[in-house]
Structure formats: structure tokens, C-alpha cells
């Protein structure tokens, strides 16, 4: 019997994955004590640039690498360098539109 293809992650799962990765990186850097739930619930935090949360470019690149490893994808350089997407909401939106939309 052939293995069934793995379905793409659901949008809610992608939200949790990105928020957890950001919250863990914030905790590591000592920048914030916000939980992933708090980051998702607070619209101002959700849309704040990562630098406004206390992360630097090395921090968000580390988070991007983690997401690439966990999702088995490669994030394009344009995505990582786009200041307009450099927020929890921006990353979630991108991943939902690209990863969750992929056919199994």
C-alpha cells in the first residue's frame, strides 16, 4: 500500500508554529516574556516589526531557519528582506498563502 501524501499544514497550525518560534526566540534573547498566545491575541504585537519586539536580524534569520527545517521549505531571500513582512502577521500571511495552499 502506497503512503498517502502528507497534507499541508492548516493555517491555525502555521500561526502557532510561527508564534511559538518568535516567543521562544524572544525568551532566549531576554527581550520579552510574551507567550505565543499573547503574540497572536494582541493585534499591535502581531503587526509590530520584529525589531520593535526586540529581535535583531540574526534572531529572525534563526527563526526563519527553524521554520524552513520544520516545514521542509526554503524561504526566498525577498521574503526575509522585505521590511513590510517582517512581523508575526506578515510571516503568517506569507506561509498561509504559500505553504498551506500547496496541494498534497
Secondary structure, DSSP 8 states (H G I E B T S, - for coil): ----------HHHHHHHHHHHHHHHHHHHTS----HHHHHH-HHHHHSBHHHHT--HHHHHHHHHHHHHHHT----HHHHH-GGG-BHHHHHHHHHHHTTTS--
